[in-house]
Each structure stands twice: as C-alpha cells, then as structure tokens.
Amino acid sequence: MNYILFDGPSRNQLLPFTYTRPVADIRVGILTIREKWEKYLEVTTTTITEEYLSEKYPMVELESNIMINASYCPNAELVATIENLKENQAVFKGEDVIAFFTTEEQEGIDLNTFEAIEFDEDVLQIEHTWDIFSKNGEAIIQDFSLLTKGRKSQPIPASNNVISPENIFIEEGAKLEFATLNASKGPIYIGKNAEIMEGGLIRGPFALCNDATLKLAAKIYGPTTIGPYCKVGGEVNNSVLFGYSNKGHEGFLGNSVIGEWCNLGADTNNSNLKNNYAEVRLWNYETESFARTGLQFCGLMMGDHSKCGINTMFNTGTVIGVNANIFGSGFPRNFVPSYSWGGSAGFTTYHTKKAFEVAEVVMSRRNIEFSEQEKSILLTVFEDTKKFRRD
C-alpha cells in the first residue's frame, strides 16, 4: 500500500515551523511524525504539502493510496484501523478526517461519498505550536516504547548517578560519564553517538537524539527533546529543539520550541510565565493577531535559521519567524517576523543575500550543502512574509 501524509488544516496553526517543512516533519517526542508513521507501517511515506515545498518533499501517487492527516501521531490501534481500510472508507475523529483509502486523484476526492469509520480511542494530535512542547512527554513515552521494544540498552557507565535504570535506554556509540539520570518520572533515551558531558543533571522524560551533545553541568527538566546534532547547555525545561540548533551556554529555555539551524547566544533567557500569572497569548499567522493558548506556561517559538545575540531576553509567549537575527539590550516585541534584523530598538529587513551567506557557513560546518532547493524555499518564505515586516 502507498501511504501519503498530508498537511491538513493544522498547517497554518503550526507556522513558523511549517514555513520550511511539512507537518509530517515536525519533531515531537523522540521522532518526527513521519518517522513514527514509517516505523509503524514499515514503509516509506511521501507528502502532500505546499507547492514551494514539494520539490524537497515530493508526493508519489499510485493507483491505490491511503492518505493520512499528518497532524495525528500513530499508535497501535490507529495503525491497525488504517491498515484495514478498504476503498472509499475514511477514518474520522469527530469531524476531523484522520485517513482515507482512495483510488482517485486527489483533486477528485469527495469525502462525503466515503464510508465513515469513527475512531473512538485516544490519539495524540499536534494542532498548535504549543502542542509540540505541551504534549512532548506523552510523545516521548510512546516513542520510547516503540524504539526500545525487544531491544537491549547499552550498559550505563558506572560513574553515573542513576535512578530507575530500567527506564533508561542508551544507543550504540553514546557517551556519558559523571551525570545524574533520574528516570523515575519518565524515560530517558540517549541516541546513537550522542554525548552527555560531566555534571549533567537530567530528569525524564528526556530524549537526546543521535549525535547531539549535552554540555558540561547542563540542567534538564523533562519533558524535553534535544534533536539530532544539537548542542545544549545551561537550564532547559519542557522544550523541543528540532535539530542542528545550538544553545551552547548558560541561560534558561522553558516551554519552548526551537526549529533547525538556530543559535541562542550565551546567557539568552526566555520567560515562560507572565508576572500576573495570566493566560499566555501567541501570535497566530492565520488571523494575524494574538490567540489564546489556554496555557499559563508558554515560552519561545523560534523558526528555522533564526539567531539571537548574547544576553538576549525574550518575553513570555514570543514567536520568531524564519531567518530572524535578534540582538541588543531590552526585550524585543513578542512577535518578530521572518527576516527581521534588530531588537528592542526596532527592526529592519534582514536581506536574503546576507541571510543566505550565514546559512551557507552554518550548514557547511555540519557538512551539509546549502542547496539551490533550500534557497528557493527560503526565498518563498521571504516573499510570503513581507506583509509582516514594517520597512
């Protein structure tokens, strides 16, 4: 069977992260949503997404296809239901379609003609940016079970101080010495070739993905995910870093989501709680206004390729777009559009020539080419976000 993951109505609620990737490639838990589906289904999936992303994330459509709403994370019950679908059947959760089996081209599909199957079981859905951190604990637990079932962990080196070792899994090539690992409140997963330097204090649920580094004496409160090739130090609480991003020094990051190729300067701090303990509102790209989150704790949302200088301070509920460069004293406003250059004193446009020069250098340090394909995506984001910039 050919499985295709589609963005669905949640795509615009997941900006700025979906400016540069389909919904399926958001990381929550240990794996991306795509990686979860492919692990369960034991197949490679393709994607229906925005046209400007489709060269990097193409769709392969065959005569028979099962389309899956990528905002939903798989579990055993949902996967079994989807695998048993027959032609012109669709799985719904309330009014939301989760998946459907079709032999028609996507333009000709009318779900009203499909036989509806209601899915009544619990299922994890990522509908809003803040779901990425607020549902990360549940996602880590699910992924931990999926990745470690029937497998044996590498031994935990004796120099470490460990609580609940049965909830700790270490992949081949990982290094950790003289750290404290407390997995009594949730599992701890240490990916292939990852490193925890001496003095690290970690409380699960926690995932350190492949080739990532936790620096000396870092303090991590779960549920937190540090994605592949990230380098993280200081204090982190209930946050997700997608991959290839750095928070290499002291400073606090809490209830936050950081995209790829980001860098937080030394002593960068974000607020995750308002002084009056009020509900946090976040910028909504679709309504172009600030929307209620229902959360008391909510920190920083930073899109791909954005950077901030040393001692940067972010207010509660700050949203930063793609390729922003923030520096200087004081608090920048709590919505910073893509390709902004500046800080609390004001912003100008961060022009693509300069932004792409930085991206090329940053990516080459990890032996990854800043390709024409990547450049084309970022140019489209620049054009699409012009209306949010003031100059």
PAZALO-66339 format. One record per residue (C-alpha): x, y, z. Coordinates in steps of 0.02 Angstrom, whole numbers, plus 50000, padded with zeros to 5 digits. Each point is the difference from the previous one (the first is absolute). Example, Ala and Ser with C-alpha at 12.3 -4.5 7.8 and 13.67 -1.06 7.14 Angstrom:
BEGIN
506154977550390/500695017249967/
This chain:
BEGIN
500005000050000/500565017749961/499855011950149/499975019049977/500085012250146/499055016349969/500165016550094/498165002550037/499185015050085/501305000750140/501375006149884/499705018650025/499834997850188/501754992450001/500895014749918/501415005350006/500614981950006/498984994849848/500705014149894/501504988749970/499314982350020/498404990049984/499024996350158/500654982149989/501795005750031/499675008550166/500944991650142/499024996050157/500574986750122/501564991349934/499504998449817/499215011149869/498184996249960/500554992449834/501284988950085/498664993650119/498834995249857/501394991949900/500564990050152/498234993550030/499554997049818/501734993549950/499935010049837/500655016349929/498705013949993/499845015249888/499135016650025/498655011949942/500575017250053/500205017949936/500555001249819/501635009050041/500494985650117/499514986149882/501674998549909/500884996150164/498524990150068/499204992049846/498414989949988/499964982949919/498214995749951/499584982349942/498374992049943/499524996150181/500495011750142/499655002350184/500075018450047/500425003950181/499775016650090/501775003650061/499435009550155/499544983150077/501354989350080/499814981249978/499654987150134/499684981449983/498095001649998/499985013949870/501264991349888/498974983850004/498435009749953/500885008649855/500834984249935/498284991749993/499225013949896/499144995249839/499725010749847/498925015550033/500074998050188/500585014250113/500495000850184/499315014950096/500275007250173/498445010450024/499945011349846/501874998149968/500584987749868/501504989750054/500224988949846/499124993749845/500264986949864/499775006449823/500344994849821/499615017449933/501215014349970/500005012150145/499095013749904/498484988849975/499764993950178/498345003450087/500054993450177/498115001650015/499864984749887/501134989450111/499444987550132/500435008150167/500874990250138/500045008850168/501624998050101/499515000950184/501704996150079/501205013050068/501245006749873/501355013250009/499715014849882/501155014949970/498835014349951/500905015350070/501815005150026/499834998650188/499424981949984/501784995749950/500655003250176/498404997450101/499724982649926/501844995649992/500004989250157/498654988549932/500904999449832/501674995450080/499194985850097/499174993249842/501595001449896/501074992350137/498884984750001/500004999249809/501895001549982/500564988950144/498754985649995/500934983549994/501705008650002/501375001050131/500795016450053/501875002950000/500634999050180/499935015950104/501795004750047/500324997550186/500545018150031/498225006349976/498755002850140/498414991149944/498194998850061/498844987349917/501274992749877/498654988849926/499275015849919/501645005049917/500534994649826/501715003849925/500364997349816/501664994249927/501405012850001/499225011450132/501185007250133/499535005350175/501045001150159/499715007950172/498225005449960/498414998150103/498564991449910/498314999550088/498774989749899/498744997650141/498775012649923/500244994749819/501204991049883/501705006349945/500604996049824/501805003249945/500204998749812/501394992949894/501675009350017/499225012950118/501015006650146/499565005950176/501505009150072/500484999250183/498855007550130/498394999249898/498414999450105/498554992049906/498234996150052/498904990349879/499054999049890/501505004849895/500684996149827/501745004249938/499964995249816/501414993449894/501645009949995/499345013250120/501035006850144/499485005250176/501375011350065/500875000850169/498855001550152/498425002649897/498364999250097/498554991949909/498214998550061/498864988749900/499064998249893/501395006249885/500654994649829/501695005149930/499994995649816/501404992949891/501655009449997/499425013250125/501185006850134/499175005450162/500615007250164/499275009850146/498224997050064/498614992849892/498234995750053/498644991449895/500675005449830/500304992549828/501475004049885/499704992549828/501804997349944/501655008449952/499675014250123/501095006450142/499705006850173/501794997550050/500135010550158/499155005250162/498265007349997/498224993450019/498894992649864/498284994650057/498374993949921/500735003949829/500244993249824/501575003649899/500104995549815/501544994649902/501615009949973/499635012050143/501275007050122/499655007750171/501415011250061/500794998150172/498865004450146/498455000949892/498454998250110/498164998649965/498535002950115/498734985950004/498825007650130/499205017350001/500265010850155/498125000250029/499854981049968/498755003549861/499664988849850/501335001749865/499515005749826/501034995849845/500085008049828/498864991249877/500585001449819/498294995749929/498995013250094/501485012050011/499635003050183/500434992850169/499024984350046/499614991850165/500994984350041/499124994650159/501744998650078/500765008650149/501754994349951/500555003749822/501695006549942/500865002349833/499564993849824/501485002549883/499964995549814/501434992549901/501645009449973/499625013450131/501365006250117/500175011150153/501495008650079/500694998450177/498905005150147/498425000349893/498395000550102/498364993449931/498305003850074/498724986750040/499184993349842/501215006849870/499864994149819/501495002249884/499894996149815/501284992549881/501735007849977/499825013750130/501565007350082/499705007750172/501255009550108/500185014450123/499355004150173/498194999950057/498564988949948/499574998749814/498155000049964/499124983250019/499734997649814/501555001549891/499634997449815/501104989249888/501545008849931/500055013150137/501665007850054/500105009450166/499274999750175/499025010250126/500535016449915/499164994349839/500254988949848/500515001649819/499914986749865/501334986550007/500324998749814/500144982949921/501775002349935/500695002450176/498854986850076/500504987049871/501855003550024/499774995750185/498964984549961/501344993649881/501375001950132/498944992550140/499474984849899/501734996849929/500654998250179/498914984350010/500534994549825/498295003849926/499825009949839/498915015549996/499194994549838/499055009649867/498474990350055/500205006350178/500325017649937/498414999549895/498954995150152/500735014150104/499755012749860/498164995249995/499885002450189/500805017249980/498695005149872/498544992250095/500435009050162/500305017549929/498335006250065/500574997250182/501565010949983/499845018850020/501365006549886/
